[in-house]
Amino acid sequence: MRYLEIRCRVQPLEEGAEILTALLGDIGCDSFMDWEEGVLAYIPEQDFSEERLKSIPLDKASGIRWSYTVTPMEDKDWNAEWERNYEPVWIDGRCHIHAPFHAPDPDAEYEVVIEPKMSFGTAHHETTAQMISYLLDEPCRGKAVLDMGAGTGVLAILAHLKGAAPVTAIDIDEWAYRNMQENIRLNRAESIRCLMGDAGAIPDEQYDIIMANINRNVLLQDIPVYVKHLRPGGTIFLSGFYDGRDLDLIRKKAEENGLVYNSHRQQNQWVAARFSRP
């Protein structure tokens, strides 16, 4: 399959690259790499549309400036290339996350198999790694868990392995949703309920633990919805934003909606935070 590389320069770099990556995914890009000036995005040549690329809704009003160049890539099996370079991940020496073509590790307390199709949530990113670390420390047995922006489903699968029930995983992206279903089957975790959509897709139920690893703007919008579905005494983990102003905004919105800040963790400026509902 022949791929095109879309080399995007973006300012401001951190927030702009995160937003642009999501928008590029909406037009068919299926893999991404960071670089010092922005984002490298890859799309099958037959799926590429210059018109759709130009119509990405980023303008001066958004405060994000970007430009791009498109270059044909060498014709090779890029998914196989990705798989060859995909490395297993260990979190806190307890959770081993690996692809089906890697051997399991007998020393792992929790073993999670993820088919590496370049969707978000492979645990290589700091936000996912920190959410996993938090979840490893959280009692889960018999608790109802909701995983919003589930990506590969790695958090929902780990909650299931830790004895949570029922577990619901939701993602707005169809491609991520299908990958999540595949990973749930690989981990024999078919009791996890998969749904496609945004916060409006949350069932009319209450949860003991809610995990949302998305981005700052979506979290600020949806925190009130999450709180409506969080039982008193429940816990909510939020990630996908940066230290500093982002954390301050998230904490303010959470506290305005009756949550209590407990703690946060930080890795390379990325933050995961724990809140509880009294």
C-alpha positions as CSV (number, residue, x, y, z in Angstrom):
1,M,0.0,0.0,0.0
2,R,1.4,3.4,-1.0
3,Y,1.4,6.1,1.7
4,L,1.7,9.8,1.7
5,E,3.5,11.8,4.4
6,I,1.9,15.1,5.5
7,R,4.6,17.2,7.2
8,C,2.8,19.8,9.3
9,R,4.4,22.8,11.0
10,V,2.3,24.1,13.8
11,Q,2.3,26.9,16.4
12,P,1.9,26.8,19.3
13,L,3.6,23.5,19.2
14,E,2.3,21.5,22.1
15,E,-1.4,22.4,22.1
16,G,-1.5,22.8,18.3
17,A,0.1,19.5,17.6
18,E,-2.4,17.7,19.8
19,I,-5.5,19.3,18.2
20,L,-4.1,18.9,14.7
21,T,-3.4,15.2,15.2
22,A,-7.0,14.6,16.1
23,L,-8.3,16.5,13.1
24,L,-5.9,14.7,10.8
25,G,-7.2,11.4,12.1
26,D,-10.7,12.6,11.1
27,I,-9.6,12.9,7.4
28,G,-8.1,9.4,7.2
29,C,-4.5,9.7,8.6
30,D,-3.8,6.5,10.5
31,S,-0.4,7.1,12.0
32,F,1.5,10.0,13.4
33,M,5.0,11.0,14.7
34,D,6.1,14.0,16.6
35,W,8.9,16.1,15.2
36,E,10.6,19.3,16.4
37,E,8.3,21.6,14.4
38,G,5.0,19.8,14.6
39,V,3.5,16.5,13.4
40,L,4.2,14.0,10.7
41,A,1.0,12.3,9.6
42,Y,0.6,9.3,7.2
43,I,-2.3,8.4,5.0
44,P,-3.0,5.8,2.4
45,E,-2.7,7.4,-1.0
46,Q,-6.2,6.3,-2.1
47,D,-7.7,7.9,1.0
48,F,-6.0,11.3,0.5
49,S,-8.0,14.4,-0.4
50,E,-6.3,17.8,-0.7
51,E,-9.7,19.4,-0.4
52,R,-10.4,17.7,3.0
53,L,-6.9,18.6,4.2
54,K,-7.4,22.3,3.3
55,S,-10.8,22.3,5.0
56,I,-9.4,21.3,8.4
57,P,-11.1,23.8,10.8
58,L,-8.1,25.6,12.1
59,D,-7.9,29.4,11.3
60,K,-6.7,32.6,12.9
61,A,-9.6,32.5,15.3
62,S,-8.4,29.2,16.8
63,G,-5.0,30.8,17.7
64,I,-3.3,27.9,15.9
65,R,-1.2,28.5,12.8
66,W,-0.1,25.6,10.6
67,S,1.2,24.7,7.2
68,Y,2.0,21.5,5.4
69,T,3.8,19.7,2.6
70,V,2.7,16.3,1.1
71,T,5.4,13.8,0.0
72,P,4.8,10.3,-1.4
73,M,6.5,7.5,0.7
74,E,8.3,4.5,-0.5
75,D,5.9,1.7,-1.4
76,K,6.2,-0.9,1.4
77,D,4.2,-2.6,4.2
78,W,4.3,0.3,6.7
79,N,2.1,-1.6,9.2
80,A,4.7,-4.5,9.2
81,E,7.4,-1.8,9.6
82,W,5.5,-0.4,12.6
83,E,5.1,-3.8,14.1
84,R,8.8,-4.5,13.8
85,N,9.6,-1.4,15.8
86,Y,6.8,-1.8,18.4
87,E,8.3,-2.5,21.8
88,P,6.5,-3.9,24.8
89,V,5.8,-1.5,27.7
90,W,6.2,-2.1,31.5
91,I,4.3,0.1,33.9
92,D,5.5,0.2,37.5
93,G,7.1,-3.2,37.1
94,R,3.6,-4.7,37.4
95,C,1.8,-4.4,34.1
96,H,3.2,-5.8,30.9
97,I,1.6,-4.4,27.7
98,H,2.7,-6.1,24.5
99,A,1.6,-7.0,21.0
100,P,0.4,-10.5,20.0
101,F,3.8,-11.2,18.4
102,H,5.6,-10.7,21.7
103,A,6.0,-13.4,24.3
104,P,4.2,-12.9,27.6
105,D,6.3,-12.4,30.7
106,P,5.8,-14.7,33.7
107,D,6.8,-11.9,36.1
108,A,3.9,-9.7,35.1
109,E,1.1,-9.2,37.6
110,Y,-1.1,-8.0,34.8
111,E,-0.6,-9.0,31.1
112,V,-2.4,-6.9,28.4
113,V,-2.2,-7.7,24.7
114,I,-2.7,-4.8,22.3
115,E,-2.8,-5.2,18.5
116,P,-0.5,-2.3,17.5
117,K,-2.5,-0.5,14.8
118,M,-1.2,3.0,15.7
119,S,-4.3,4.0,17.6
120,F,-4.1,6.1,20.8
121,G,-3.6,4.2,24.0
122,T,-0.7,1.8,23.4
123,A,0.9,2.9,26.7
124,H,3.8,4.4,24.9
125,H,2.3,7.9,25.5
126,E,2.8,9.6,28.8
127,T,-0.9,10.2,29.5
128,T,-1.8,6.5,29.0
129,A,1.2,5.3,31.1
130,Q,0.2,7.6,34.0
131,M,-3.4,6.5,33.8
132,I,-2.3,2.9,34.0
133,S,-0.1,3.7,36.9
134,Y,-3.0,5.3,38.8
135,L,-5.3,2.4,37.9
136,L,-2.8,-0.2,39.2
137,D,-3.0,1.5,42.6
138,E,-6.8,1.8,42.7
139,P,-9.0,-1.0,44.2
140,C,-11.2,-2.2,41.3
141,R,-12.8,-5.5,42.3
142,G,-16.6,-5.4,42.0
143,K,-16.6,-1.7,40.9
144,A,-18.4,-0.3,37.9
145,V,-15.9,1.4,35.6
146,L,-16.3,3.8,32.7
147,D,-13.4,4.4,30.2
148,M,-14.0,7.5,28.1
149,G,-11.9,8.1,25.0
150,A,-10.9,4.5,25.4
151,G,-8.6,4.3,22.3
152,T,-7.2,0.7,22.2
153,G,-9.2,-0.2,25.4
154,V,-6.1,-0.8,27.4
155,L,-7.5,0.9,30.5
156,A,-10.8,-0.9,30.3
157,I,-9.0,-4.2,29.9
158,L,-6.7,-3.6,32.9
159,A,-9.8,-2.7,35.0
160,H,-11.4,-5.9,33.9
161,L,-8.2,-7.9,34.8
162,K,-8.3,-6.2,38.2
163,G,-11.8,-7.5,38.8
164,A,-13.9,-4.5,37.9
165,A,-17.5,-5.3,36.7
166,P,-19.3,-4.0,34.8
167,V,-16.8,-2.2,32.6
168,T,-17.9,0.2,29.8
169,A,-15.5,1.6,27.1
170,I,-16.5,4.5,24.8
171,D,-14.6,6.1,21.9
172,I,-15.8,8.6,19.3
173,D,-13.5,7.3,16.5
174,E,-14.8,4.3,14.5
175,W,-11.3,3.1,13.8
176,A,-10.3,3.2,17.5
177,Y,-13.7,1.5,18.4
178,R,-13.0,-1.4,16.1
179,N,-9.4,-1.8,17.4
180,M,-10.7,-1.7,20.9
181,Q,-13.2,-4.6,20.1
182,E,-10.3,-6.6,18.7
183,N,-8.1,-6.0,21.7
184,I,-11.0,-7.0,24.1
185,R,-11.2,-10.3,22.2
186,L,-7.5,-10.8,22.4
187,N,-7.6,-10.4,26.1
188,R,-10.7,-12.6,26.5
189,A,-12.5,-9.7,28.1
190,E,-15.7,-9.9,26.2
191,S,-17.8,-8.8,29.2
192,I,-16.5,-5.2,28.5
193,R,-19.2,-3.2,26.8
194,C,-17.9,-1.2,23.8
195,L,-19.8,1.9,22.6
196,M,-19.0,4.4,19.9
197,G,-19.7,8.1,20.6
198,D,-19.0,11.0,22.9
199,A,-20.2,11.8,26.4
200,G,-23.8,11.6,25.0
201,A,-23.3,7.9,24.5
202,I,-22.8,7.2,28.3
203,P,-25.5,4.8,29.4
204,D,-28.0,6.0,32.1
205,E,-25.9,4.3,34.8
206,Q,-23.7,5.2,37.8
207,Y,-20.0,4.3,38.1
208,D,-17.5,3.9,40.9
209,I,-14.6,4.8,38.7
210,I,-14.5,7.0,35.6
211,M,-11.4,7.4,33.4
212,A,-11.2,10.0,30.7
213,N,-7.9,10.4,28.8
214,I,-8.9,12.8,26.0
215,N,-7.8,16.5,25.8
216,R,-8.2,19.6,27.8
217,N,-11.1,21.2,25.8
218,V,-13.2,18.0,25.7
219,L,-12.6,17.4,29.4
220,L,-13.6,20.9,30.4
221,Q,-16.8,20.5,28.4
222,D,-17.7,17.0,29.7
223,I,-16.7,17.1,33.3
224,P,-20.2,18.0,34.4
225,V,-21.6,15.0,32.5
226,Y,-19.0,12.7,34.1
227,V,-20.0,13.9,37.5
228,K,-23.6,13.1,36.9
229,H,-22.6,9.5,36.3
230,L,-20.1,9.2,39.2
231,R,-21.4,7.7,42.4
232,P,-20.9,9.5,45.7
233,G,-17.6,8.2,47.0
234,G,-16.5,7.5,43.5
235,T,-13.2,8.3,41.8
236,I,-12.4,10.0,38.5
237,F,-9.1,10.0,36.7
238,L,-8.5,12.7,34.0
239,S,-5.6,13.0,31.6
240,G,-4.6,14.4,28.1
241,F,-3.5,17.8,29.2
242,Y,-0.4,19.7,30.4
243,D,1.0,20.9,33.7
244,G,0.4,24.6,34.6
245,R,-2.5,26.4,33.2
246,D,-4.2,23.3,31.8
247,L,-4.2,21.6,35.2
248,D,-5.4,24.7,36.9
249,L,-8.4,24.9,34.5
250,I,-9.2,21.2,34.9
251,R,-9.0,21.4,38.7
252,K,-11.2,24.6,38.8
253,K,-13.9,23.0,36.6
254,A,-13.8,19.7,38.6
255,E,-14.2,21.6,41.9
256,E,-17.0,23.8,40.5
257,N,-18.8,20.5,39.8
258,G,-18.4,19.1,43.3
259,L,-15.2,17.1,42.9
260,V,-12.3,17.1,45.3
261,Y,-8.8,17.2,44.0
262,N,-6.7,14.3,45.4
263,S,-3.4,14.3,43.5
264,H,-1.7,14.5,40.1
265,R,1.2,12.9,38.3
266,Q,3.4,14.4,35.7
267,Q,5.7,13.1,33.0
268,N,7.3,15.3,30.3
269,Q,4.7,18.1,31.1
270,W,1.8,15.6,30.5
271,V,-0.5,15.3,33.5
272,A,-2.9,12.7,35.0
273,A,-5.0,13.8,37.9
274,R,-7.2,12.0,40.5
275,F,-10.4,13.5,41.8
276,S,-13.1,12.1,44.1
277,R,-16.8,12.8,44.7
278,P,-17.6,13.2,48.4
